[in-house]
Amino acid sequence: MAGSTRIRITSQEEYEWLDSVRVKYGLTWRGMLLKAEQRLLAAERYWPEEFQTPEHLRAGGVAGVASDADVERDASAETDEVVG
């Protein structure tokens, strides 16, 4: 069974910084996490094998890493607030 996917933000300053990054790029919290996962998995290809995420834990493997357009489309499907 997978562990918790909840993020622990340890201070108000850290929350405010993360929230400002999220707002700057027009992402929801989920969209921001997807973008971070995409970049991490892309960078992992150059890490030693013992530090890479096992294939069975990847969502579709390295070839299945979402593109920027996929992340933005997913992020735009979820909104935190109504834009008028």
Kinemage of the C-alpha trace (Angstrom):
@kinemage 1
@onewidth
@group {chain A} dominant
@subgroup {mainchain}
@vectorlist {calphas} color= white
{ca met a 1} P 0.000 0.000 0.000
{ca ala a 2} L 1.319 3.446 -0.926
{ca gly a 3} L 2.153 5.960 1.778
{ca ser a 4} L 0.492 9.280 2.231
{ca thr a 5} L 0.650 11.705 -0.663
{ca arg a 6} L -0.028 14.643 1.631
{ca ile a 7} L 2.580 17.399 1.579
{ca arg a 8} L 3.836 18.721 4.883
{ca ile a 9} L 4.610 22.428 4.769
{ca thr a 10} L 6.524 23.272 7.901
{ca ser a 11} L 6.103 27.040 8.091
{ca gln a 12} L 3.906 29.890 6.958
{ca glu a 13} L 6.846 31.359 5.027
{ca glu a 14} L 7.304 28.110 3.089
{ca tyr a 15} L 3.572 27.981 2.313
{ca glu a 16} L 3.563 31.592 1.100
{ca trp a 17} L 6.577 30.955 -1.148
{ca leu a 18} L 5.038 27.812 -2.676
{ca asp a 19} L 1.704 29.576 -3.130
{ca ser a 20} L 3.384 32.526 -4.874
{ca val a 21} L 5.169 30.132 -7.267
{ca arg a 22} L 1.869 28.366 -7.944
{ca val a 23} L 0.056 31.651 -8.641
{ca lys a 24} L 2.929 32.991 -10.808
{ca tyr a 25} L 2.641 30.023 -13.161
{ca gly a 26} L -1.158 29.861 -13.027
{ca leu a 27} L -1.250 26.317 -11.655
{ca thr a 28} L -3.438 24.530 -9.177
{ca trp a 29} L -1.672 22.708 -6.359
{ca arg a 30} L -2.155 19.439 -8.284
{ca gly a 31} L -0.780 20.997 -11.466
{ca met a 32} L 2.273 22.232 -9.620
{ca leu a 33} L 2.922 18.765 -8.197
{ca leu a 34} L 2.526 17.167 -11.628
{ca lys a 35} L 5.001 19.652 -13.095
{ca ala a 36} L 7.498 18.874 -10.320
{ca glu a 37} L 7.082 15.121 -10.848
{ca gln a 38} L 7.617 15.537 -14.583
{ca arg a 39} L 10.870 17.427 -14.060
{ca leu a 40} L 12.108 14.996 -11.423
{ca leu a 41} L 11.501 11.942 -13.610
{ca ala a 42} L 13.153 13.634 -16.593
{ca ala a 43} L 16.231 14.443 -14.495
{ca glu a 44} L 16.381 10.898 -13.058
{ca arg a 45} L 17.458 9.482 -16.404
{ca tyr a 46} L 20.960 10.803 -15.682
{ca trp a 47} L 21.180 9.548 -12.079
{ca pro a 48} L 22.917 6.314 -11.073
{ca glu a 49} L 20.480 3.405 -11.340
{ca glu a 50} L 20.328 2.819 -7.569
{ca phe a 51} L 18.837 6.311 -7.121
{ca gln a 52} L 16.229 6.064 -9.881
{ca thr a 53} L 12.548 5.387 -9.253
{ca pro a 54} L 11.805 1.700 -9.908
{ca glu a 55} L 9.935 1.158 -13.167
{ca his a 56} L 6.906 -0.408 -11.450
{ca leu a 57} L 6.386 2.787 -9.406
{ca arg a 58} L 6.388 5.096 -12.416
{ca ala a 59} L 3.158 6.220 -14.018
{ca gly a 60} L 3.798 4.934 -17.521
{ca gly a 61} L 7.593 4.878 -17.284
{ca val a 62} L 9.951 7.590 -18.483
{ca ala a 63} L 8.385 7.570 -21.940
{ca gly a 64} L 5.037 8.246 -20.271
{ca val a 65} L 6.187 11.413 -18.482
{ca ala a 66} L 3.658 14.128 -19.192
{ca ser a 67} L 4.636 16.955 -21.482
{ca asp a 68} L 4.281 20.593 -20.449
{ca ala a 69} L 1.065 20.783 -22.498
{ca asp a 70} L -0.362 17.731 -20.696
{ca val a 71} L 0.401 19.238 -17.300
{ca glu a 72} L -1.110 22.595 -18.270
{ca arg a 73} L -4.217 20.867 -19.670
{ca asp a 74} L -4.599 18.849 -16.452
{ca ala a 75} L -4.050 21.974 -14.371
{ca ser a 76} L -6.594 23.986 -16.337
{ca ala a 77} L -9.188 21.254 -15.817
{ca glu a 78} L -8.992 21.853 -12.072
{ca thr a 79} L -9.453 25.326 -10.710
{ca asp a 80} L -9.014 26.520 -7.179
{ca glu a 81} L -11.034 29.641 -7.772
{ca val a 82} L -13.542 31.037 -10.230
{ca val a 83} L -12.064 33.361 -12.797
{ca gly a 84} L -14.525 35.841 -14.235
